[in-house]
């Protein structure tokens, strides 16, 4: 377990938060590829590595650009039906959904 932060509950929260936010800037696979060696070097436990996986996975729900599949689906929907989903319309659902997911994952990693 990473021990440079005194409270063990801060670690999953920080890993989740950093992975969700950084996954908005770079894709989640490169993020994990970059973040994993750092966590391993710091002596991360398997629980902390699962936290990284969880955070990078739910990051795609936050904004349209959080996952390439979001963009592909929205583009195909526009081509087929002419309907579009704006960044703000997606965010109205994505932000609360991601916050709920973060809370559930955080509680899970604190309990187990």
C-alpha beads as a LAMMPS data file, in Angstrom:
LAMMPS data file: protein, C-alpha beads

112 atoms
111 bonds

1 atom types
1 bond types

-500.0 500.0 xlo xhi
-500.0 500.0 ylo yhi
-500.0 500.0 zlo zhi

Masses

1 110.0

Atoms # bond

1 1 1 0.000 0.000 0.000
2 1 1 1.182 3.510 -0.755
3 1 1 2.138 5.059 2.567
4 1 1 3.168 8.636 1.791
5 1 1 -0.332 9.896 2.688
6 1 1 -1.401 9.264 6.272
7 1 1 -5.088 8.484 5.722
8 1 1 -5.672 5.295 3.749
9 1 1 -9.010 6.640 2.439
10 1 1 -7.295 9.536 0.655
11 1 1 -5.390 7.188 -1.631
12 1 1 -8.353 5.611 -3.470
13 1 1 -10.022 9.018 -3.699
14 1 1 -6.915 10.620 -5.212
15 1 1 -6.320 7.763 -7.651
16 1 1 -9.974 7.881 -8.763
17 1 1 -10.000 11.643 -9.126
18 1 1 -6.698 11.864 -10.987
19 1 1 -7.578 9.013 -13.338
20 1 1 -11.009 10.470 -14.186
21 1 1 -9.667 13.970 -14.787
22 1 1 -6.584 12.958 -16.753
23 1 1 -8.604 10.517 -18.846
24 1 1 -10.433 13.557 -20.204
25 1 1 -7.165 14.902 -21.602
26 1 1 -5.627 11.673 -22.858
27 1 1 -7.326 8.391 -23.602
28 1 1 -7.733 6.006 -20.693
29 1 1 -5.410 3.322 -22.098
30 1 1 -2.377 5.635 -22.423
31 1 1 -3.247 7.105 -19.025
32 1 1 -3.098 3.689 -17.398
33 1 1 0.117 2.894 -19.278
34 1 1 1.684 6.082 -17.870
35 1 1 0.159 5.978 -14.382
36 1 1 0.725 2.254 -13.704
37 1 1 4.543 2.341 -13.483
38 1 1 4.355 5.285 -11.091
39 1 1 1.916 3.509 -8.793
40 1 1 3.936 0.297 -9.000
41 1 1 7.117 2.173 -8.104
42 1 1 5.346 3.660 -5.083
43 1 1 4.350 0.153 -3.950
44 1 1 0.656 0.270 -4.832
45 1 1 -1.441 -2.667 -3.712
46 1 1 -3.766 -4.578 -6.004
47 1 1 -6.666 -2.613 -4.481
48 1 1 -5.034 0.650 -5.547
49 1 1 -4.404 -0.703 -9.034
50 1 1 -8.076 -1.724 -9.271
51 1 1 -8.924 1.841 -8.270
52 1 1 -6.930 3.075 -11.262
53 1 1 -8.819 0.680 -13.543
54 1 1 -12.175 1.818 -12.152
55 1 1 -11.395 5.518 -12.469
56 1 1 -10.094 5.280 -16.005
57 1 1 -13.098 3.194 -17.042
58 1 1 -15.831 5.498 -15.728
59 1 1 -14.035 8.562 -17.103
60 1 1 -15.689 7.967 -20.470
61 1 1 -19.036 8.865 -18.918
62 1 1 -18.041 12.392 -17.902
63 1 1 -17.806 14.208 -21.259
64 1 1 -18.238 13.266 -24.917
65 1 1 -14.475 13.406 -25.452
66 1 1 -13.829 11.122 -22.471
67 1 1 -14.114 8.059 -24.714
68 1 1 -13.596 7.639 -28.428
69 1 1 -16.661 5.387 -28.571
70 1 1 -18.844 8.324 -27.484
71 1 1 -17.699 10.363 -30.472
72 1 1 -18.177 7.451 -32.888
73 1 1 -21.722 6.726 -31.681
74 1 1 -22.773 10.386 -31.797
75 1 1 -21.333 10.821 -35.307
76 1 1 -23.158 7.710 -36.535
77 1 1 -26.403 8.896 -34.966
78 1 1 -26.023 12.246 -36.748
79 1 1 -25.439 10.528 -40.098
80 1 1 -28.390 8.160 -39.753
81 1 1 -31.025 10.334 -38.116
82 1 1 -29.750 13.894 -38.382
83 1 1 -30.108 14.254 -34.616
84 1 1 -27.145 15.396 -32.608
85 1 1 -26.131 15.384 -28.987
86 1 1 -24.247 18.489 -27.906
87 1 1 -21.380 18.610 -25.461
88 1 1 -23.624 20.268 -22.860
89 1 1 -26.507 17.824 -23.336
90 1 1 -24.099 14.935 -22.823
91 1 1 -22.580 16.675 -19.786
92 1 1 -25.987 17.132 -18.110
93 1 1 -26.156 13.357 -17.764
94 1 1 -22.442 12.552 -17.753
95 1 1 -21.398 14.714 -14.815
96 1 1 -23.981 13.428 -12.295
97 1 1 -23.557 9.858 -13.550
98 1 1 -19.782 10.026 -13.132
99 1 1 -20.091 11.588 -9.664
100 1 1 -22.452 8.816 -8.567
101 1 1 -20.085 6.193 -10.000
102 1 1 -17.140 7.815 -8.206
103 1 1 -19.010 7.732 -4.912
104 1 1 -20.027 4.084 -5.354
105 1 1 -16.483 3.032 -6.285
106 1 1 -14.998 5.033 -3.429
107 1 1 -17.339 3.423 -0.924
108 1 1 -16.560 0.008 -2.381
109 1 1 -12.810 0.517 -2.089
110 1 1 -13.131 1.893 1.453
111 1 1 -15.316 -1.023 2.616
112 1 1 -13.366 -3.762 0.880

Bonds

1 1 1 2
2 1 2 3
3 1 3 4
4 1 4 5
5 1 5 6
6 1 6 7
7 1 7 8
8 1 8 9
9 1 9 10
10 1 10 11
11 1 11 12
12 1 12 13
13 1 13 14
14 1 14 15
15 1 15 16
16 1 16 17
17 1 17 18
18 1 18 19
19 1 19 20
20 1 20 21
21 1 21 22
22 1 22 23
23 1 23 24
24 1 24 25
25 1 25 26
26 1 26 27
27 1 27 28
28 1 28 29
29 1 29 30
30 1 30 31
31 1 31 32
32 1 32 33
33 1 33 34
34 1 34 35
35 1 35 36
36 1 36 37
37 1 37 38
38 1 38 39
39 1 39 40
40 1 40 41
41 1 41 42
42 1 42 43
43 1 43 44
44 1 44 45
45 1 45 46
46 1 46 47
47 1 47 48
48 1 48 49
49 1 49 50
50 1 50 51
51 1 51 52
52 1 52 53
53 1 53 54
54 1 54 55
55 1 55 56
56 1 56 57
57 1 57 58
58 1 58 59
59 1 59 60
60 1 60 61
61 1 61 62
62 1 62 63
63 1 63 64
64 1 64 65
65 1 65 66
66 1 66 67
67 1 67 68
68 1 68 69
69 1 69 70
70 1 70 71
71 1 71 72
72 1 72 73
73 1 73 74
74 1 74 75
75 1 75 76
76 1 76 77
77 1 77 78
78 1 78 79
79 1 79 80
80 1 80 81
81 1 81 82
82 1 82 83
83 1 83 84
84 1 84 85
85 1 85 86
86 1 86 87
87 1 87 88
88 1 88 89
89 1 89 90
90 1 90 91
91 1 91 92
92 1 92 93
93 1 93 94
94 1 94 95
95 1 95 96
96 1 96 97
97 1 97 98
98 1 98 99
99 1 99 100
100 1 100 101
101 1 101 102
102 1 102 103
103 1 103 104
104 1 104 105
105 1 105 106
106 1 106 107
107 1 107 108
108 1 108 109
109 1 109 110
110 1 110 111
111 1 111 112
